[in-house]
């Protein structure tokens, strides 16, 4: 599922950004 993959990628990016704060 491309949608699920996109959501996972988005969550990973948000998590990385949150950790950088």
mmCIF file as Biopython writes it, N, C-alpha, C and O atoms, coordinates in Angstrom:
data_model
#
loop_
_atom_site.group_PDB
_atom_site.id
_atom_site.type_symbol
_atom_site.label_atom_id
_atom_site.label_alt_id
_atom_site.label_comp_id
_atom_site.label_asym_id
_atom_site.label_entity_id
_atom_site.label_seq_id
_atom_site.pdbx_PDB_ins_code
_atom_site.Cartn_x
_atom_site.Cartn_y
_atom_site.Cartn_z
_atom_site.occupancy
_atom_site.B_iso_or_equiv
_atom_site.auth_seq_id
_atom_site.auth_asym_id
_atom_site.pdbx_PDB_model_num
ATOM 1  N N  . UNK A ? 1  ? 0.833  -1.214 0.000  1.0 0.0 1  A 1 
ATOM 2  C CA . UNK A ? 1  ? 0.000  0.000  0.000  1.0 0.0 1  A 1 
ATOM 3  C C  . UNK A ? 1  ? 0.871  1.269  0.000  1.0 0.0 1  A 1 
ATOM 4  O O  . UNK A ? 1  ? 1.589  1.521  0.967  1.0 0.0 1  A 1 
ATOM 5  N N  . UNK A ? 2  ? 0.811  2.061  -1.069 1.0 0.0 2  A 1 
ATOM 6  C CA . UNK A ? 2  ? 1.596  3.298  -1.136 1.0 0.0 2  A 1 
ATOM 7  C C  . UNK A ? 2  ? 1.143  4.318  -0.095 1.0 0.0 2  A 1 
ATOM 8  O O  . UNK A ? 2  ? 1.954  5.086  0.422  1.0 0.0 2  A 1 
ATOM 9  N N  . UNK A ? 3  ? -0.151 4.323  0.210  1.0 0.0 3  A 1 
ATOM 10 C CA . UNK A ? 3  ? -0.682 5.272  1.191  1.0 0.0 3  A 1 
ATOM 11 C C  . UNK A ? 3  ? -0.110 4.999  2.568  1.0 0.0 3  A 1 
ATOM 12 O O  . UNK A ? 3  ? 0.340  5.911  3.261  1.0 0.0 3  A 1 
ATOM 13 N N  . UNK A ? 4  ? -0.132 3.714  2.961  1.0 0.0 4  A 1 
ATOM 14 C CA . UNK A ? 4  ? 0.394  3.334  4.278  1.0 0.0 4  A 1 
ATOM 15 C C  . UNK A ? 4  ? 1.885  3.647  4.362  1.0 0.0 4  A 1 
ATOM 16 O O  . UNK A ? 4  ? 2.372  4.096  5.399  1.0 0.0 4  A 1 
ATOM 17 N N  . UNK A ? 5  ? 2.607  3.410  3.265  1.0 0.0 5  A 1 
ATOM 18 C CA . UNK A ? 5  ? 4.048  3.682  3.227  1.0 0.0 5  A 1 
ATOM 19 C C  . UNK A ? 5  ? 4.292  5.176  3.389  1.0 0.0 5  A 1 
ATOM 20 O O  . UNK A ? 5  ? 5.217  5.591  4.088  1.0 0.0 5  A 1 
ATOM 21 N N  . UNK A ? 6  ? 3.454  5.979  2.737  1.0 0.0 6  A 1 
ATOM 22 C CA . UNK A ? 6  ? 3.587  7.430  2.829  1.0 0.0 6  A 1 
ATOM 23 C C  . UNK A ? 6  ? 3.349  7.913  4.251  1.0 0.0 6  A 1 
ATOM 24 O O  . UNK A ? 6  ? 4.042  8.806  4.739  1.0 0.0 6  A 1 
ATOM 25 N N  . UNK A ? 7  ? 2.352  7.309  4.915  1.0 0.0 7  A 1 
ATOM 26 C CA . UNK A ? 7  ? 2.039  7.680  6.302  1.0 0.0 7  A 1 
ATOM 27 C C  . UNK A ? 7  ? 3.201  7.321  7.219  1.0 0.0 7  A 1 
ATOM 28 O O  . UNK A ? 7  ? 3.559  8.095  8.108  1.0 0.0 7  A 1 
ATOM 29 N N  . UNK A ? 8  ? 3.786  6.153  7.004  1.0 0.0 8  A 1 
ATOM 30 C CA . UNK A ? 8  ? 4.913  5.716  7.831  1.0 0.0 8  A 1 
ATOM 31 C C  . UNK A ? 8  ? 6.101  6.644  7.628  1.0 0.0 8  A 1 
ATOM 32 O O  . UNK A ? 8  ? 6.783  7.009  8.586  1.0 0.0 8  A 1 
ATOM 33 N N  . UNK A ? 9  ? 6.347  7.025  6.377  1.0 0.0 9  A 1 
ATOM 34 C CA . UNK A ? 9  ? 7.465  7.914  6.074  1.0 0.0 9  A 1 
ATOM 35 C C  . UNK A ? 9  ? 7.238  9.282  6.713  1.0 0.0 9  A 1 
ATOM 36 O O  . UNK A ? 9  ? 8.159  9.895  7.253  1.0 0.0 9  A 1 
ATOM 37 N N  . UNK A ? 10 ? 5.992  9.742  6.639  1.0 0.0 10 A 1 
ATOM 38 C CA . UNK A ? 10 ? 5.627  11.032 7.216  1.0 0.0 10 A 1 
ATOM 39 C C  . UNK A ? 10 ? 5.816  11.014 8.735  1.0 0.0 10 A 1 
ATOM 40 O O  . UNK A ? 10 ? 6.340  11.965 9.314  1.0 0.0 10 A 1 
ATOM 41 N N  . UNK A ? 11 ? 5.388  9.929  9.369  1.0 0.0 11 A 1 
ATOM 42 C CA . UNK A ? 11 ? 5.520  9.799  10.822 1.0 0.0 11 A 1 
ATOM 43 C C  . UNK A ? 11 ? 6.991  9.772  11.220 1.0 0.0 11 A 1 
ATOM 44 O O  . UNK A ? 11 ? 7.381  10.347 12.236 1.0 0.0 11 A 1 
ATOM 45 N N  . UNK A ? 12 ? 7.806  9.096  10.404 1.0 0.0 12 A 1 
ATOM 46 C CA . UNK A ? 12 ? 9.239  9.004  10.698 1.0 0.0 12 A 1 
ATOM 47 C C  . UNK A ? 12 ? 9.897  10.381 10.602 1.0 0.0 12 A 1 
ATOM 48 O O  . UNK A ? 12 ? 10.749 10.729 11.420 1.0 0.0 12 A 1 
ATOM 49 N N  . UNK A ? 13 ? 9.496  11.159 9.597  1.0 0.0 13 A 1 
ATOM 50 C CA . UNK A ? 13 ? 10.036 12.517 9.421  1.0 0.0 13 A 1 
ATOM 51 C C  . UNK A ? 13 ? 9.622  13.397 10.595 1.0 0.0 13 A 1 
ATOM 52 O O  . UNK A ? 13 ? 10.439 14.142 11.136 1.0 0.0 13 A 1 
ATOM 53 N N  . UNK A ? 14 ? 8.350  13.311 10.990 1.0 0.0 14 A 1 
ATOM 54 C CA . UNK A ? 14 ? 7.860  14.111 12.114 1.0 0.0 14 A 1 
ATOM 55 C C  . UNK A ? 14 ? 8.587  13.742 13.393 1.0 0.0 14 A 1 
ATOM 56 O O  . UNK A ? 14 ? 8.915  14.607 14.205 1.0 0.0 14 A 1 
ATOM 57 N N  . UNK A ? 15 ? 8.839  12.440 13.568 1.0 0.0 15 A 1 
ATOM 58 C CA . UNK A ? 15 ? 9.539  11.964 14.763 1.0 0.0 15 A 1 
ATOM 59 C C  . UNK A ? 15 ? 10.967 12.514 14.784 1.0 0.0 15 A 1 
ATOM 60 O O  . UNK A ? 15 ? 11.456 12.950 15.827 1.0 0.0 15 A 1 
ATOM 61 N N  . UNK A ? 16 ? 11.627 12.491 13.631 1.0 0.0 16 A 1 
ATOM 62 C CA . UNK A ? 16 ? 13.001 13.000 13.536 1.0 0.0 16 A 1 
ATOM 63 C C  . UNK A ? 16 ? 13.034 14.498 13.843 1.0 0.0 16 A 1 
ATOM 64 O O  . UNK A ? 16 ? 13.911 14.970 14.566 1.0 0.0 16 A 1 
ATOM 65 N N  . UNK A ? 17 ? 12.079 15.235 13.293 1.0 0.0 17 A 1 
ATOM 66 C CA . UNK A ? 17 ? 12.015 16.683 13.519 1.0 0.0 17 A 1 
ATOM 67 C C  . UNK A ? 17 ? 11.768 16.964 15.004 1.0 0.0 17 A 1 
ATOM 68 O O  . UNK A ? 17 ? 12.338 17.897 15.571 1.0 0.0 17 A 1 
ATOM 69 N N  . UNK A ? 18 ? 10.913 16.148 15.625 1.0 0.0 18 A 1 
ATOM 70 C CA . UNK A ? 18 ? 10.601 16.337 17.041 1.0 0.0 18 A 1 
ATOM 71 C C  . UNK A ? 18 ? 11.834 16.081 17.904 1.0 0.0 18 A 1 
ATOM 72 O O  . UNK A ? 18 ? 12.072 16.783 18.887 1.0 0.0 18 A 1 
ATOM 73 N N  . UNK A ? 19 ? 12.618 15.065 17.523 1.0 0.0 19 A 1 
ATOM 74 C CA . UNK A ? 19 ? 13.828 14.734 18.280 1.0 0.0 19 A 1 
ATOM 75 C C  . UNK A ? 19 ? 14.885 15.832 18.129 1.0 0.0 19 A 1 
ATOM 76 O O  . UNK A ? 19 ? 15.704 16.036 19.025 1.0 0.0 19 A 1 
ATOM 77 N N  . UNK A ? 20 ? 14.863 16.538 16.991 1.0 0.0 20 A 1 
ATOM 78 C CA . UNK A ? 20 ? 15.835 17.597 16.751 1.0 0.0 20 A 1 
ATOM 79 C C  . UNK A ? 20 ? 15.539 18.854 17.575 1.0 0.0 20 A 1 
ATOM 80 O O  . UNK A ? 20 ? 16.429 19.670 17.813 1.0 0.0 20 A 1 
ATOM 81 N N  . UNK A ? 21 ? 14.301 19.002 18.000 1.0 0.0 21 A 1 
ATOM 82 C CA . UNK A ? 21 ? 13.924 20.190 18.769 1.0 0.0 21 A 1 
ATOM 83 C C  . UNK A ? 21 ? 14.587 20.222 20.127 1.0 0.0 21 A 1 
ATOM 84 O O  . UNK A ? 21 ? 14.372 21.159 20.897 1.0 0.0 21 A 1 
#
